[in-house]
Amino acid sequence: MLNSLYEACIQACSNCAIVCETCAASCLREDDVKMMARCIELDRDCADLCALAATLMARDSKLAKEMCRICAQACRECAEECGSHQMDHCQACAEACRKCAEECEKMAA
């Protein structure tokens, strides 16, 4: 059972990690992959950090709060980049990243 203190943030991080991976994979299929390079880099970083944040919260690690702070920062950057692209997968990613950043910022406070 998830620690109730972390539950909303774990869910947001887990969802964001999956949405970021999906966005990166979709970006790799775009006609102009070079134009999507920064988006792909941030998607991958964000997905990894979100997954790690969720894992640390699930195990009630003392590092969870600090990881959530870093995760929120990555999510904000990723949301800004993805939000600048019109593709549906980028827009969905930007939204998931914004939600995750909000939850992580609450956890880090």
Gaussian input, Z-matrix of N, CA and C with variables (Angstrom, degrees):
# hf/3-21g

backbone

0 1
 N
 C     1     B1
 C     2     B2     1     A1
 N     3     B3     2     A2     1     D1
 C     4     B4     3     A3     2     D2
 C     5     B5     4     A4     3     D3
 N     6     B6     5     A5     4     D4
 C     7     B7     6     A6     5     D5
 C     8     B8     7     A7     6     D6
 N     9     B9     8     A8     7     D7
 C    10    B10     9     A9     8     D8
 C    11    B11    10    A10     9     D9
 N    12    B12    11    A11    10    D10
 C    13    B13    12    A12    11    D11
 C    14    B14    13    A13    12    D12
 N    15    B15    14    A14    13    D13
 C    16    B16    15    A15    14    D14
 C    17    B17    16    A16    15    D15
 N    18    B18    17    A17    16    D16
 C    19    B19    18    A18    17    D17
 C    20    B20    19    A19    18    D18
 N    21    B21    20    A20    19    D19
 C    22    B22    21    A21    20    D20
 C    23    B23    22    A22    21    D21
 N    24    B24    23    A23    22    D22
 C    25    B25    24    A24    23    D23
 C    26    B26    25    A25    24    D24
 N    27    B27    26    A26    25    D25
 C    28    B28    27    A27    26    D26
 C    29    B29    28    A28    27    D27
 N    30    B30    29    A29    28    D28
 C    31    B31    30    A30    29    D29
 C    32    B32    31    A31    30    D30
 N    33    B33    32    A32    31    D31
 C    34    B34    33    A33    32    D32
 C    35    B35    34    A34    33    D33
 N    36    B36    35    A35    34    D34
 C    37    B37    36    A36    35    D35
 C    38    B38    37    A37    36    D36
 N    39    B39    38    A38    37    D37
 C    40    B40    39    A39    38    D38
 C    41    B41    40    A40    39    D39
 N    42    B42    41    A41    40    D40
 C    43    B43    42    A42    41    D41
 C    44    B44    43    A43    42    D42
 N    45    B45    44    A44    43    D43
 C    46    B46    45    A45    44    D44
 C    47    B47    46    A46    45    D45
 N    48    B48    47    A47    46    D46
 C    49    B49    48    A48    47    D47
 C    50    B50    49    A49    48    D48
 N    51    B51    50    A50    49    D49
 C    52    B52    51    A51    50    D50
 C    53    B53    52    A52    51    D51
 N    54    B54    53    A53    52    D52
 C    55    B55    54    A54    53    D53
 C    56    B56    55    A55    54    D54
 N    57    B57    56    A56    55    D55
 C    58    B58    57    A57    56    D56
 C    59    B59    58    A58    57    D57
 N    60    B60    59    A59    58    D58
 C    61    B61    60    A60    59    D59
 C    62    B62    61    A61    60    D60
 N    63    B63    62    A62    61    D61
 C    64    B64    63    A63    62    D62
 C    65    B65    64    A64    63    D63
 N    66    B66    65    A65    64    D64
 C    67    B67    66    A66    65    D65
 C    68    B68    67    A67    66    D66
 N    69    B69    68    A68    67    D67
 C    70    B70    69    A69    68    D68
 C    71    B71    70    A70    69    D69
 N    72    B72    71    A71    70    D70
 C    73    B73    72    A72    71    D71
 C    74    B74    73    A73    72    D72
 N    75    B75    74    A74    73    D73
 C    76    B76    75    A75    74    D74
 C    77    B77    76    A76    75    D75
 N    78    B78    77    A77    76    D76
 C    79    B79    78    A78    77    D77
 C    80    B80    79    A79    78    D78
 N    81    B81    80    A80    79    D79
 C    82    B82    81    A81    80    D80
 C    83    B83    82    A82    81    D81
 N    84    B84    83    A83    82    D82
 C    85    B85    84    A84    83    D83
 C    86    B86    85    A85    84    D84
 N    87    B87    86    A86    85    D85
 C    88    B88    87    A87    86    D86
 C    89    B89    88    A88    87    D87
 N    90    B90    89    A89    88    D88
 C    91    B91    90    A90    89    D89
 C    92    B92    91    A91    90    D90
 N    93    B93    92    A92    91    D91
 C    94    B94    93    A93    92    D92
 C    95    B95    94    A94    93    D93
 N    96    B96    95    A95    94    D94
 C    97    B97    96    A96    95    D95
 C    98    B98    97    A97    96    D96
 N    99    B99    98    A98    97    D97
 C   100   B100    99    A99    98    D98
 C   101   B101   100   A100    99    D99
 N   102   B102   101   A101   100   D100
 C   103   B103   102   A102   101   D101
 C   104   B104   103   A103   102   D102
 N   105   B105   104   A104   103   D103
 C   106   B106   105   A105   104   D104
 C   107   B107   106   A106   105   D105
 N   108   B108   107   A107   106   D106
 C   109   B109   108   A108   107   D107
 C   110   B110   109   A109   108   D108
 N   111   B111   110   A110   109   D109
 C   112   B112   111   A111   110   D110
 C   113   B113   112   A112   111   D111
 N   114   B114   113   A113   112   D112
 C   115   B115   114   A114   113   D113
 C   116   B116   115   A115   114   D114
 N   117   B117   116   A116   115   D115
 C   118   B118   117   A117   116   D116
 C   119   B119   118   A118   117   D117
 N   120   B120   119   A119   118   D118
 C   121   B121   120   A120   119   D119
 C   122   B122   121   A121   120   D120
 N   123   B123   122   A122   121   D121
 C   124   B124   123   A123   122   D122
 C   125   B125   124   A124   123   D123
 N   126   B126   125   A125   124   D124
 C   127   B127   126   A126   125   D125
 C   128   B128   127   A127   126   D126
 N   129   B129   128   A128   127   D127
 C   130   B130   129   A129   128   D128
 C   131   B131   130   A130   129   D129
 N   132   B132   131   A131   130   D130
 C   133   B133   132   A132   131   D131
 C   134   B134   133   A133   132   D132
 N   135   B135   134   A134   133   D133
 C   136   B136   135   A135   134   D134
 C   137   B137   136   A136   135   D135
 N   138   B138   137   A137   136   D136
 C   139   B139   138   A138   137   D137
 C   140   B140   139   A139   138   D138
 N   141   B141   140   A140   139   D139
 C   142   B142   141   A141   140   D140
 C   143   B143   142   A142   141   D141
 N   144   B144   143   A143   142   D142
 C   145   B145   144   A144   143   D143
 C   146   B146   145   A145   144   D144
 N   147   B147   146   A146   145   D145
 C   148   B148   147   A147   146   D146
 C   149   B149   148   A148   147   D147
 N   150   B150   149   A149   148   D148
 C   151   B151   150   A150   149   D149
 C   152   B152   151   A151   150   D150
 N   153   B153   152   A152   151   D151
 C   154   B154   153   A153   152   D152
 C   155   B155   154   A154   153   D153
 N   156   B156   155   A155   154   D154
 C   157   B157   156   A156   155   D155
 C   158   B158   157   A157   156   D156
 N   159   B159   158   A158   157   D157
 C   160   B160   159   A159   158   D158
 C   161   B161   160   A160   159   D159
 N   162   B162   161   A161   160   D160
 C   163   B163   162   A162   161   D161
 C   164   B164   163   A163   162   D162
 N   165   B165   164   A164   163   D163
 C   166   B166   165   A165   164   D164
 C   167   B167   166   A166   165   D165
 N   168   B168   167   A167   166   D166
 C   169   B169   168   A168   167   D167
 C   170   B170   169   A169   168   D168
 N   171   B171   170   A170   169   D169
 C   172   B172   171   A171   170   D170
 C   173   B173   172   A172   171   D171
 N   174   B174   173   A173   172   D172
 C   175   B175   174   A174   173   D173
 C   176   B176   175   A175   174   D174
 N   177   B177   176   A176   175   D175
 C   178   B178   177   A177   176   D176
 C   179   B179   178   A178   177   D177
 N   180   B180   179   A179   178   D178
 C   181   B181   180   A180   179   D179
 C   182   B182   181   A181   180   D180
 N   183   B183   182   A182   181   D181
 C   184   B184   183   A183   182   D182
 C   185   B185   184   A184   183   D183
 N   186   B186   185   A185   184   D184
 C   187   B187   186   A186   185   D185
 C   188   B188   187   A187   186   D186
 N   189   B189   188   A188   187   D187
 C   190   B190   189   A189   188   D188
 C   191   B191   190   A190   189   D189
 N   192   B192   191   A191   190   D190
 C   193   B193   192   A192   191   D191
 C   194   B194   193   A193   192   D192
 N   195   B195   194   A194   193   D193
 C   196   B196   195   A195   194   D194
 C   197   B197   196   A196   195   D195
 N   198   B198   197   A197   196   D196
 C   199   B199   198   A198   197   D197
 C   200   B200   199   A199   198   D198
 N   201   B201   200   A200   199   D199
 C   202   B202   201   A201   200   D200
 C   203   B203   202   A202   201   D201
 N   204   B204   203   A203   202   D202
 C   205   B205   204   A204   203   D203
 C   206   B206   205   A205   204   D204
 N   207   B207   206   A206   205   D205
 C   208   B208   207   A207   206   D206
 C   209   B209   208   A208   207   D207
 N   210   B210   209   A209   208   D208
 C   211   B211   210   A210   209   D209
 C   212   B212   211   A211   210   D210
 N   213   B213   212   A212   211   D211
 C   214   B214   213   A213   212   D212
 C   215   B215   214   A214   213   D213
 N   216   B216   215   A215   214   D214
 C   217   B217   216   A216   215   D215
 C   218   B218   217   A217   216   D216
 N   219   B219   218   A218   217   D217
 C   220   B220   219   A219   218   D218
 C   221   B221   220   A220   219   D219
 N   222   B222   221   A221   220   D220
 C   223   B223   222   A222   221   D221
 C   224   B224   223   A223   222   D222
 N   225   B225   224   A224   223   D223
 C   226   B226   225   A225   224   D224
 C   227   B227   226   A226   225   D225
 N   228   B228   227   A227   226   D226
 C   229   B229   228   A228   227   D227
 C   230   B230   229   A229   228   D228
 N   231   B231   230   A230   229   D229
 C   232   B232   231   A231   230   D230
 C   233   B233   232   A232   231   D231
 N   234   B234   233   A233   232   D232
 C   235   B235   234   A234   233   D233
 C   236   B236   235   A235   234   D234
 N   237   B237   236   A236   235   D235
 C   238   B238   237   A237   236   D236
 C   239   B239   238   A238   237   D237
 N   240   B240   239   A239   238   D238
 C   241   B241   240   A240   239   D239
 C   242   B242   241   A241   240   D240
 N   243   B243   242   A242   241   D241
 C   244   B244   243   A243   242   D242
 C   245   B245   244   A244   243   D243
 N   246   B246   245   A245   244   D244
 C   247   B247   246   A246   245   D245
 C   248   B248   247   A247   246   D246
 N   249   B249   248   A248   247   D247
 C   250   B250   249   A249   248   D248
 C   251   B251   250   A250   249   D249
 N   252   B252   251   A251   250   D250
 C   253   B253   252   A252   251   D251
 C   254   B254   253   A253   252   D252
 N   255   B255   254   A254   253   D253
 C   256   B256   255   A255   254   D254
 C   257   B257   256   A256   255   D255
 N   258   B258   257   A257   256   D256
 C   259   B259   258   A258   257   D257
 C   260   B260   259   A259   258   D258
 N   261   B261   260   A260   259   D259
 C   262   B262   261   A261   260   D260
 C   263   B263   262   A262   261   D261
 N   264   B264   263   A263   262   D262
 C   265   B265   264   A264   263   D263
 C   266   B266   265   A265   264   D264
 N   267   B267   266   A266   265   D265
 C   268   B268   267   A267   266   D266
 C   269   B269   268   A268   267   D267
 N   270   B270   269   A269   268   D268
 C   271   B271   270   A270   269   D269
 C   272   B272   271   A271   270   D270
 N   273   B273   272   A272   271   D271
 C   274   B274   273   A273   272   D272
 C   275   B275   274   A274   273   D273
 N   276   B276   275   A275   274   D274
 C   277   B277   276   A276   275   D275
 C   278   B278   277   A277   276   D276
 N   279   B279   278   A278   277   D277
 C   280   B280   279   A279   278   D278
 C   281   B281   280   A280   279   D279
 N   282   B282   281   A281   280   D280
 C   283   B283   282   A282   281   D281
 C   284   B284   283   A283   282   D282
 N   285   B285   284   A284   283   D283
 C   286   B286   285   A285   284   D284
 C   287   B287   286   A286   285   D285
 N   288   B288   287   A287   286   D286
 C   289   B289   288   A288   287   D287
 C   290   B290   289   A289   288   D288
 N   291   B291   290   A290   289   D289
 C   292   B292   291   A291   290   D290
 C   293   B293   292   A292   291   D291
 N   294   B294   293   A293   292   D292
 C   295   B295   294   A294   293   D293
 C   296   B296   295   A295   294   D294
 N   297   B297   296   A296   295   D295
 C   298   B298   297   A297   296   D296
 C   299   B299   298   A298   297   D297
 N   300   B300   299   A299   298   D298
 C   301   B301   300   A300   299   D299
 C   302   B302   301   A301   300   D300
 N   303   B303   302   A302   301   D301
 C   304   B304   303   A303   302   D302
 C   305   B305   304   A304   303   D303
 N   306   B306   305   A305   304   D304
 C   307   B307   306   A306   305   D305
 C   308   B308   307   A307   306   D306
 N   309   B309   308   A308   307   D307
 C   310   B310   309   A309   308   D308
 C   311   B311   310   A310   309   D309
 N   312   B312   311   A311   310   D310
 C   313   B313   312   A312   311   D311
 C   314   B314   313   A313   312   D312
 N   315   B315   314   A314   313   D313
 C   316   B316   315   A315   314   D314
 C   317   B317   316   A316   315   D315
 N   318   B318   317   A317   316   D316
 C   319   B319   318   A318   317   D317
 C   320   B320   319   A319   318   D318
 N   321   B321   320   A320   319   D319
 C   322   B322   321   A321   320   D320
 C   323   B323   322   A322   321   D321
 N   324   B324   323   A323   322   D322
 C   325   B325   324   A324   323   D323
 C   326   B326   325   A325   324   D324

   B1=1.4511
   B2=1.5292
   B3=1.3168
   B4=1.4663
   B5=1.5152
   B6=1.3129
   B7=1.4505
   B8=1.5277
   B9=1.3424
   B10=1.4667
   B11=1.5268
   B12=1.3288
   B13=1.4611
   B14=1.5323
   B15=1.3120
   B16=1.4621
   B17=1.5229
   B18=1.3248
   B19=1.4679
   B20=1.5305
   B21=1.3298
   B22=1.4722
   B23=1.5263
   B24=1.3101
   B25=1.4631
   B26=1.5305
   B27=1.3265
   B28=1.4659
   B29=1.5222
   B30=1.3334
   B31=1.4736
   B32=1.5262
   B33=1.3309
   B34=1.4696
   B35=1.5254
   B36=1.3266
   B37=1.4716
   B38=1.5286
   B39=1.3212
   B40=1.4678
   B41=1.5239
   B42=1.3253
   B43=1.4620
   B44=1.5312
   B45=1.3299
   B46=1.4605
   B47=1.5350
   B48=1.3274
   B49=1.4718
   B50=1.5342
   B51=1.3191
   B52=1.4694
   B53=1.5262
   B54=1.3228
   B55=1.4639
   B56=1.5345
   B57=1.3302
   B58=1.4718
   B59=1.5276
   B60=1.3227
   B61=1.4707
   B62=1.5307
   B63=1.3281
   B64=1.4612
   B65=1.5296
   B66=1.3254
   B67=1.4676
   B68=1.5268
   B69=1.3251
   B70=1.4741
   B71=1.5291
   B72=1.3278
   B73=1.4691
   B74=1.5289
   B75=1.3285
   B76=1.4674
   B77=1.5235
   B78=1.3374
   B79=1.4742
   B80=1.5333
   B81=1.3186
   B82=1.4639
   B83=1.5281
   B84=1.3377
   B85=1.4651
   B86=1.5317
   B87=1.3198
   B88=1.4684
   B89=1.5295
   B90=1.3296
   B91=1.4681
   B92=1.5298
   B93=1.3191
   B94=1.4675
   B95=1.5279
   B96=1.3254
   B97=1.4661
   B98=1.5334
   B99=1.3436
   B100=1.4722
   B101=1.5242
   B102=1.3115
   B103=1.4580
   B104=1.5396
   B105=1.3295
   B106=1.4628
   B107=1.5341
   B108=1.3185
   B109=1.4731
   B110=1.5204
   B111=1.3317
   B112=1.4686
   B113=1.5267
   B114=1.3027
   B115=1.4574
   B116=1.5390
   B117=1.3114
   B118=1.4725
   B119=1.5259
   B120=1.3261
   B121=1.4736
   B122=1.5271
   B123=1.3295
   B124=1.4625
   B125=1.5286
   B126=1.3288
   B127=1.4711
   B128=1.5237
   B129=1.3104
   B130=1.4661
   B131=1.5248
   B132=1.3275
   B133=1.4691
   B134=1.5267
   B135=1.3081
   B136=1.4594
   B137=1.5346
   B138=1.3202
   B139=1.4717
   B140=1.5258
   B141=1.3223
   B142=1.4683
   B143=1.5229
   B144=1.3283
   B145=1.4674
   B146=1.5198
   B147=1.3238
   B148=1.4694
   B149=1.5329
   B150=1.3165
   B151=1.4675
   B152=1.5318
   B153=1.3288
   B154=1.4620
   B155=1.5303
   B156=1.3136
   B157=1.4685
   B158=1.5295
   B159=1.3308
   B160=1.4644
   B161=1.5237
   B162=1.3114
   B163=1.4677
   B164=1.5300
   B165=1.3261
   B166=1.4637
   B167=1.5228
   B168=1.3268
   B169=1.4638
   B170=1.5269
   B171=1.3303
   B172=1.4677
   B173=1.5281
   B174=1.3287
   B175=1.4701
   B176=1.5256
   B177=1.3325
   B178=1.4678
   B179=1.5346
   B180=1.3199
   B181=1.4654
   B182=1.5187
   B183=1.3075
   B184=1.4686
   B185=1.5391
   B186=1.3117
   B187=1.4647
   B188=1.5347
   B189=1.3244
   B190=1.4683
   B191=1.5286
   B192=1.3207
   B193=1.4661
   B194=1.5282
   B195=1.3213
   B196=1.4631
   B197=1.5307
   B198=1.3209
   B199=1.4637
   B200=1.5209
   B201=1.3193
   B202=1.4653
   B203=1.5282
   B204=1.3181
   B205=1.4637
   B206=1.5298
   B207=1.3258
   B208=1.4715
   B209=1.5350
   B210=1.3043
   B211=1.4679
   B212=1.5309
   B213=1.3286
   B214=1.4648
   B215=1.5209
   B216=1.3177
   B217=1.4677
   B218=1.5352
   B219=1.3242
   B220=1.4693
   B221=1.5246
   B222=1.3209
   B223=1.4646
   B224=1.5260
   B225=1.3121
   B226=1.4724
   B227=1.5326
   B228=1.3325
   B229=1.4765
   B230=1.5192
   B231=1.3253
   B232=1.4638
   B233=1.5323
   B234=1.3329
   B235=1.4692
   B236=1.5215
   B237=1.3225
   B238=1.4668
   B239=1.5270
   B240=1.3395
   B241=1.4675
   B242=1.5284
   B243=1.3230
   B244=1.4707
   B245=1.5254
   B246=1.3225
   B247=1.4600
   B248=1.5183
   B249=1.3231
   B250=1.4639
   B251=1.5288
   B252=1.3308
   B253=1.4729
   B254=1.5278
   B255=1.3264
   B256=1.4672
   B257=1.5292
   B258=1.3312
   B259=1.4625
   B260=1.5316
   B261=1.3319
   B262=1.4645
   B263=1.5215
   B264=1.3413
   B265=1.4667
   B266=1.5271
   B267=1.3289
   B268=1.4679
   B269=1.5272
   B270=1.3331
   B271=1.4612
   B272=1.5339
   B273=1.3290
   B274=1.4726
   B275=1.5281
   B276=1.3176
   B277=1.4595
   B278=1.5295
   B279=1.3142
   B280=1.4688
   B281=1.5258
   B282=1.3156
   B283=1.4641
   B284=1.5302
   B285=1.3310
   B286=1.4733
   B287=1.5319
   B288=1.3212
   B289=1.4611
   B290=1.5291
   B291=1.3270
   B292=1.4713
   B293=1.5300
   B294=1.3352
   B295=1.4665
   B296=1.5237
   B297=1.3113
   B298=1.4607
   B299=1.5343
   B300=1.3091
   B301=1.4745
   B302=1.5230
   B303=1.3252
   B304=1.4640
   B305=1.5257
   B306=1.3331
   B307=1.4661
   B308=1.5351
   B309=1.3168
   B310=1.4742
   B311=1.5235
   B312=1.3257
   B313=1.4652
   B314=1.5243
   B315=1.3305
   B316=1.4758
   B317=1.5198
   B318=1.3375
   B319=1.4676
   B320=1.5302
   B321=1.3015
   B322=1.4763
   B323=1.5249
   B324=1.3275
   B325=1.4740
   B326=1.5256
   A1=109.82
   A2=116.62
   A3=121.14
   A4=111.25
   A5=115.71
   A6=121.45
   A7=107.13
   A8=117.67
   A9=121.01
   A10=112.79
   A11=116.61
   A12=121.32
   A13=110.45
   A14=116.05
   A15=122.49
   A16=114.54
   A17=117.02
   A18=120.73
   A19=114.86
   A20=117.52
   A21=120.27
   A22=111.02
   A23=116.46
   A24=120.07
   A25=111.47
   A26=116.71
   A27=120.29
   A28=109.86
   A29=116.34
   A30=120.54
   A31=110.76
   A32=116.52
   A33=120.51
   A34=110.70
   A35=116.82
   A36=120.83
   A37=111.31
   A38=116.13
   A39=119.87
   A40=110.88
   A41=116.39
   A42=120.92
   A43=110.65
   A44=116.35
   A45=120.50
   A46=111.18
   A47=116.32
   A48=119.88
   A49=110.73
   A50=116.53
   A51=121.06
   A52=110.78
   A53=116.92
   A54=120.72
   A55=110.26
   A56=117.16
   A57=120.73
   A58=111.76
   A59=117.14
   A60=120.45
   A61=110.28
   A62=116.20
   A63=121.33
   A64=110.27
   A65=116.27
   A66=120.73
   A67=110.44
   A68=117.06
   A69=120.64
   A70=110.46
   A71=116.41
   A72=120.53
   A73=110.88
   A74=116.41
   A75=120.91
   A76=111.15
   A77=116.55
   A78=120.70
   A79=110.81
   A80=116.22
   A81=120.47
   A82=112.10
   A83=116.25
   A84=120.85
   A85=112.43
   A86=117.55
   A87=120.76
   A88=109.86
   A89=115.84
   A90=120.82
   A91=111.74
   A92=116.91
   A93=121.22
   A94=109.55
   A95=115.67
   A96=121.77
   A97=110.81
   A98=115.96
   A99=119.44
   A100=111.84
   A101=116.08
   A102=120.75
   A103=110.96
   A104=116.97
   A105=122.34
   A106=112.60
   A107=118.10
   A108=121.58
   A109=112.61
   A110=117.51
   A111=120.54
   A112=110.56
   A113=116.85
   A114=121.94
   A115=110.31
   A116=115.99
   A117=121.31
   A118=110.37
   A119=117.29
   A120=120.93
   A121=110.60
   A122=116.42
   A123=119.84
   A124=111.76
   A125=117.59
   A126=121.09
   A127=110.19
   A128=116.47
   A129=120.97
   A130=111.53
   A131=116.92
   A132=120.01
   A133=110.40
   A134=115.42
   A135=121.13
   A136=110.68
   A137=116.93
   A138=120.75
   A139=110.75
   A140=116.89
   A141=120.54
   A142=111.48
   A143=116.77
   A144=120.24
   A145=111.54
   A146=117.35
   A147=120.95
   A148=111.04
   A149=116.21
   A150=120.04
   A151=110.50
   A152=116.41
   A153=120.02
   A154=110.90
   A155=117.52
   A156=120.75
   A157=110.45
   A158=117.03
   A159=121.06
   A160=110.72
   A161=116.73
   A162=121.38
   A163=111.12
   A164=116.51
   A165=119.95
   A166=111.71
   A167=117.14
   A168=119.85
   A169=110.84
   A170=116.62
   A171=120.78
   A172=111.40
   A173=116.69
   A174=119.63
   A175=112.16
   A176=117.06
   A177=123.17
   A178=111.54
   A179=115.34
   A180=121.41
   A181=111.48
   A182=115.81
   A183=121.15
   A184=110.96
   A185=117.26
   A186=122.13
   A187=112.99
   A188=117.23
   A189=120.69
   A190=112.01
   A191=117.09
   A192=120.68
   A193=111.40
   A194=116.59
   A195=121.12
   A196=110.51
   A197=116.97
   A198=120.07
   A199=110.32
   A200=117.84
   A201=120.76
   A202=110.74
   A203=117.30
   A204=120.60
   A205=109.82
   A206=116.31
   A207=121.68
   A208=110.14
   A209=116.19
   A210=121.63
   A211=110.22
   A212=116.61
   A213=120.43
   A214=110.62
   A215=116.43
   A216=121.46
   A217=110.07
   A218=116.59
   A219=121.08
   A220=110.61
   A221=116.98
   A222=121.28
   A223=111.27
   A224=117.27
   A225=120.68
   A226=110.64
   A227=116.38
   A228=119.98
   A229=110.96
   A230=116.15
   A231=121.20
   A232=110.15
   A233=117.14
   A234=120.98
   A235=110.76
   A236=116.57
   A237=120.50
   A238=110.91
   A239=116.49
   A240=120.74
   A241=110.92
   A242=116.64
   A243=119.82
   A244=110.98
   A245=116.05
   A246=120.36
   A247=112.99
   A248=116.99
   A249=120.52
   A250=112.74
   A251=116.63
   A252=121.57
   A253=109.03
   A254=116.03
   A255=120.65
   A256=114.49
   A257=117.80
   A258=119.67
   A259=110.34
   A260=116.08
   A261=120.87
   A262=111.88
   A263=116.95
   A264=119.13
   A265=111.33
   A266=117.57
   A267=121.07
   A268=111.09
   A269=116.55
   A270=119.94
   A271=111.20
   A272=116.71
   A273=120.84
   A274=110.40
   A275=115.80
   A276=121.05
   A277=110.47
   A278=116.47
   A279=120.34
   A280=110.45
   A281=117.05
   A282=121.63
   A283=111.42
   A284=117.12
   A285=121.07
   A286=110.36
   A287=116.30
   A288=120.82
   A289=111.60
   A290=116.96
   A291=119.87
   A292=110.93
   A293=116.26
   A294=120.40
   A295=110.66
   A296=116.21
   A297=120.92
   A298=110.52
   A299=116.80
   A300=120.46
   A301=109.98
   A302=117.49
   A303=120.97
   A304=111.32
   A305=116.53
   A306=120.49
   A307=110.88
   A308=115.96
   A309=119.72
   A310=111.69
   A311=116.72
   A312=120.00
   A313=110.60
   A314=117.49
   A315=120.79
   A316=110.11
   A317=115.85
   A318=120.45
   A319=111.45
   A320=116.87
   A321=121.55
   A322=111.64
   A323=116.87
   A324=121.15
   A325=112.18
   D1=135.98
   D2=-179.90
   D3=-68.76
   D4=141.46
   D5=173.29
   D6=-60.08
   D7=120.88
   D8=-174.07
   D9=-61.49
   D10=-28.74
   D11=177.38
   D12=-60.74
   D13=-35.52
   D14=-174.87
   D15=-100.63
   D16=-9.19
   D17=-166.97
   D18=-50.93
   D19=-51.46
   D20=-177.63
   D21=-63.69
   D22=-38.41
   D23=-179.04
   D24=-71.65
   D25=-40.08
   D26=176.75
   D27=-60.34
   D28=-44.29
   D29=179.39
   D30=-62.48
   D31=-44.93
   D32=-179.30
   D33=-64.20
   D34=-41.45
   D35=179.53
   D36=-66.71
   D37=-43.92
   D38=-179.84
   D39=-62.96
   D40=-44.86
   D41=177.75
   D42=-62.06
   D43=-46.04
   D44=-177.77
   D45=-61.51
   D46=-41.22
   D47=179.20
   D48=-58.25
   D49=-44.31
   D50=-179.27
   D51=-68.04
   D52=-43.83
   D53=-179.00
   D54=-65.22
   D55=-38.91
   D56=177.47
   D57=-64.80
   D58=-41.81
   D59=177.66
   D60=-63.18
   D61=-41.18
   D62=178.88
   D63=-63.82
   D64=-42.51
   D65=178.95
   D66=-62.80
   D67=-46.81
   D68=179.88
   D69=-58.62
   D70=-45.47
   D71=179.79
   D72=-62.97
   D73=-40.40
   D74=178.73
   D75=-67.86
   D76=-39.61
   D77=177.98
   D78=-60.86
   D79=-36.23
   D80=179.62
   D81=-66.58
   D82=-18.50
   D83=179.01
   D84=-95.56
   D85=-2.03
   D86=178.91
   D87=-70.40
   D88=154.77
   D89=-179.57
   D90=-61.26
   D91=-42.92
   D92=-179.23
   D93=-106.41
   D94=77.54
   D95=-176.54
   D96=-62.17
   D97=-35.86
   D98=179.94
   D99=-58.40
   D100=-38.97
   D101=179.08
   D102=-64.57
   D103=-24.01
   D104=-176.46
   D105=-96.37
   D106=4.60
   D107=-173.27
   D108=-56.40
   D109=-48.06
   D110=-178.85
   D111=-64.13
   D112=-39.63
   D113=177.89
   D114=-60.37
   D115=-46.89
   D116=-179.86
   D117=-62.11
   D118=-44.94
   D119=179.52
   D120=-59.31
   D121=-48.50
   D122=-178.95
   D123=-67.61
   D124=-37.78
   D125=175.77
   D126=-56.63
   D127=-47.30
   D128=-176.38
   D129=-67.88
   D130=-43.70
   D131=177.07
   D132=-61.49
   D133=-46.26
   D134=-177.97
   D135=-62.71
   D136=-44.71
   D137=179.63
   D138=-59.32
   D139=-45.18
   D140=-179.52
   D141=-65.09
   D142=-43.99
   D143=-179.38
   D144=-67.25
   D145=-39.80
   D146=177.51
   D147=-62.79
   D148=-43.84
   D149=179.51
   D150=-62.68
   D151=-42.71
   D152=179.41
   D153=-66.68
   D154=-42.47
   D155=178.15
   D156=-58.68
   D157=-45.57
   D158=179.18
   D159=-61.08
   D160=-42.72
   D161=179.49
   D162=-63.06
   D163=-45.72
   D164=-179.57
   D165=-64.31
   D166=-39.14
   D167=176.56
   D168=-65.80
   D169=-41.68
   D170=-179.24
   D171=-59.93
   D172=-33.13
   D173=179.45
   D174=-96.35
   D175=7.70
   D176=178.44
   D177=55.27
   D178=42.73
   D179=-179.97
   D180=-68.62
   D181=146.01
   D182=174.75
   D183=-64.80
   D184=-19.23
   D185=-179.77
   D186=-88.03
   D187=-4.25
   D188=-174.79
   D189=-58.97
   D190=-44.55
   D191=-177.62
   D192=-61.40
   D193=-45.91
   D194=-179.86
   D195=-66.22
   D196=-39.60
   D197=177.86
   D198=-64.88
   D199=-36.73
   D200=177.43
   D201=-64.02
   D202=-36.30
   D203=177.77
   D204=-63.05
   D205=-45.89
   D206=179.49
   D207=-67.05
   D208=-40.32
   D209=179.45
   D210=-61.64
   D211=-43.47
   D212=179.28
   D213=-60.26
   D214=-40.78
   D215=178.87
   D216=-62.40
   D217=-46.39
   D218=178.89
   D219=-62.91
   D220=-41.54
   D221=179.68
   D222=-63.43
   D223=-41.28
   D224=179.11
   D225=-62.76
   D226=-44.07
   D227=178.71
   D228=-63.81
   D229=-44.71
   D230=-179.04
   D231=-64.31
   D232=-41.88
   D233=179.43
   D234=-61.76
   D235=-40.53
   D236=179.83
   D237=-63.89
   D238=-46.33
   D239=-179.93
   D240=-66.05
   D241=-51.31
   D242=-178.12
   D243=-62.30
   D244=-37.04
   D245=-179.95
   D246=-63.78
   D247=-18.80
   D248=-179.56
   D249=-84.80
   D250=-5.86
   D251=178.39
   D252=-107.65
   D253=142.62
   D254=-174.11
   D255=-84.43
   D256=-12.03
   D257=-176.99
   D258=-61.08
   D259=145.20
   D260=-179.49
   D261=-57.98
   D262=-40.71
   D263=-177.99
   D264=-65.40
   D265=-34.18
   D266=177.45
   D267=-71.35
   D268=-40.70
   D269=178.59
   D270=-65.23
   D271=-40.40
   D272=177.27
   D273=-64.28
   D274=-38.83
   D275=179.48
   D276=-66.09
   D277=-44.58
   D278=178.84
   D279=-57.84
   D280=-42.05
   D281=-179.96
   D282=-65.59
   D283=-45.74
   D284=178.82
   D285=-62.64
   D286=-38.82
   D287=179.32
   D288=-66.27
   D289=-40.74
   D290=178.44
   D291=-63.06
   D292=-44.00
   D293=178.97
   D294=-63.04
   D295=-42.83
   D296=-179.72
   D297=-65.33
   D298=-42.80
   D299=179.20
   D300=-59.21
   D301=-42.44
   D302=179.32
   D303=-60.89
   D304=-46.60
   D305=179.86
   D306=-64.76
   D307=-42.61
   D308=-179.86
   D309=-66.05
   D310=-37.12
   D311=178.06
   D312=-64.69
   D313=-36.82
   D314=175.43
   D315=-63.24
   D316=-43.92
   D317=-178.88
   D318=-65.67
   D319=-37.83
   D320=-175.32
   D321=-76.45
   D322=-18.48
   D323=-175.84
   D324=-66.71

